[in-house]
Amino acid sequence: MKPGAHLEVTRRARIWSPPVGELTAWAHAALGRHARGTELALRVVGTTASRRLNAHYRGKDAPTNILSFPAAQLPAAAAGHARRPLGDLVICARVLRREARVQGKSLRAHWAHLVVHGALHLIGYDHARARDARRMERREIAVLRRLGFGNPYRSV
């Protein structure tokens, strides 16, 4: 990310994931001005951890591609921190790889899409309602286009 923002990546799965530099660039592109002075954690996990987290937080007993956990607001006393925690992204690399294959997308493009998607959730984008979903998809498409990727929602 650009100066003032930080991405910490933890890999807990023995499967390919993009280099930290690419993950950082994709997250920063999605966050834009929201990245300044923030820190973000990205954790790459296996299907067991993804399933457990998805069951606990979303009530769905299956692994999922990505989970976003926005950070709690810091109390005023902690405002002196050098960086403001933005949140955590948890990506299941095996689910992501399977989805890319089924959808006929490159693995790198699907990774970029999910990092952008998750980062947008951390700054308040949502897709629970149709109008919000359209807004989020437009933003994802625009960010991915600037990064050199095609529309992830277009059928292959």
C-alpha positions in Angstrom: 0.0 0.0 0.0 1.1 3.6 -0.3 2.8 5.3 2.6 0.7 5.4 5.7 -1.1 2.1 5.1 0.1 -1.4 6.0 -1.0 -4.9 5.0 0.0 -7.9 7.1 -0.4 -11.2 5.4 -0.4 -14.6 7.2 -0.5 -17.8 5.2 -2.0 -20.8 7.1 -2.6 -23.0 4.0 0.0 -24.8 1.8 -1.4 -23.7 -1.5 -0.4 -20.9 -3.9 -1.4 -17.4 -3.1 -0.2 -14.2 -4.8 2.9 -12.3 -3.5 2.3 -9.8 -0.8 3.1 -6.9 -3.2 0.2 -7.8 -5.4 -2.2 -8.4 -2.5 -1.2 -5.0 -1.2 -1.7 -3.2 -4.5 -5.1 -4.8 -5.0 -6.3 -3.8 -1.4 -4.9 -0.3 -1.8 -6.7 0.2 -5.1 -10.0 -0.8 -3.6 -9.5 1.3 -0.4 -8.4 4.4 -2.2 -8.2 7.4 0.2 -9.6 5.1 3.0 -6.2 3.4 3.1 -4.3 6.4 4.4 -3.1 5.7 8.0 -4.6 2.2 8.2 -3.6 -1.3 8.7 -5.3 -4.4 7.3 -4.7 -8.1 8.0 -5.1 -10.7 5.3 -5.1 -14.4 6.4 -4.9 -17.2 3.9 -6.5 -20.3 5.4 -7.5 -23.9 4.6 -11.0 -25.3 4.3 -11.3 -26.4 7.9 -10.6 -22.9 9.3 -12.8 -21.3 6.7 -15.7 -23.6 7.5 -15.3 -23.1 11.2 -15.3 -19.3 10.9 -18.2 -19.3 8.4 -20.3 -21.4 10.7 -19.5 -19.3 13.8 -20.0 -15.9 12.2 -22.5 -16.5 9.4 -24.3 -19.7 10.5 -23.2 -21.5 7.3 -21.5 -24.8 7.8 -19.3 -24.8 4.7 -16.0 -23.1 3.8 -16.4 -19.9 1.9 -14.1 -17.9 -0.4 -13.7 -14.8 1.7 -14.8 -13.3 5.1 -14.4 -9.7 6.0 -14.2 -8.6 9.6 -14.2 -4.8 10.1 -12.2 -3.6 13.1 -14.0 -2.1 16.0 -13.6 1.7 16.4 -10.8 2.6 18.8 -11.7 4.6 21.9 -10.5 8.2 21.9 -7.7 7.4 24.3 -6.1 5.1 21.6 -6.3 7.8 18.9 -2.5 8.2 19.2 -1.9 4.9 17.4 0.3 5.3 14.4 -2.2 3.4 12.2 -5.9 2.8 12.5 -7.0 -0.8 12.2 -9.3 -1.3 9.3 -10.1 -5.0 9.7 -9.2 -8.5 8.6 -9.8 -10.5 5.5 -9.8 -14.3 5.6 -9.4 -16.0 2.3 -9.8 -19.8 1.7 -7.3 -20.5 -1.1 -8.8 -23.9 -2.0 -12.3 -22.5 -2.4 -10.9 -19.6 -4.4 -9.0 -22.0 -6.7 -12.0 -24.2 -7.2 -14.2 -21.2 -8.0 -11.7 -19.8 -10.5 -11.6 -23.2 -12.3 -15.4 -23.6 -12.4 -15.9 -20.0 -13.5 -13.2 -20.2 -16.2 -11.2 -17.3 -14.7 -7.5 -17.0 -14.1 -6.5 -17.7 -10.5 -4.7 -14.4 -10.3 -7.8 -12.5 -11.5 -10.1 -14.2 -9.0 -7.7 -13.5 -6.2 -7.6 -9.8 -7.2 -11.4 -9.7 -7.3 -11.9 -11.2 -3.9 -9.2 -9.0 -2.3 -11.0 -5.9 -3.8 -14.4 -7.3 -2.8 -13.3 -7.9 0.8 -11.6 -4.6 1.1 -14.7 -2.8 0.0 -16.7 -4.6 2.7 -14.3 -3.1 5.2 -15.1 0.4 4.2 -18.8 -0.1 4.2 -19.8 -1.5 0.9 -22.4 -4.3 1.0 -24.5 -6.4 -1.3 -27.5 -7.4 0.9 -29.9 -5.3 -1.1 -30.1 -5.1 -4.9 -29.3 -1.4 -5.1 -26.3 -1.8 -2.8 -25.1 -4.9 -4.7 -25.2 -2.9 -8.0 -23.2 -0.1 -6.4 -20.6 -2.5 -5.0 -20.3 -4.4 -8.3 -19.8 -1.1 -10.2 -17.0 -0.2 -7.8 -15.4 -3.6 -8.1 -15.5 -3.5 -11.9 -13.9 0.0 -12.0 -11.1 -0.9 -9.6 -10.3 -4.2 -11.3 -10.3 -2.4 -14.7 -7.7 0.1 -13.4 -5.7 -2.9 -12.3 -5.9 -4.5 -15.7 -8.5 -7.2 -15.0 -11.8 -7.8 -16.8 -15.3 -7.6 -15.4 -15.5 -10.5 -12.9 -19.3 -10.7 -13.2 -19.3 -11.2 -17.0 -19.9 -14.8 -18.0 -16.9 -16.5 -19.4 
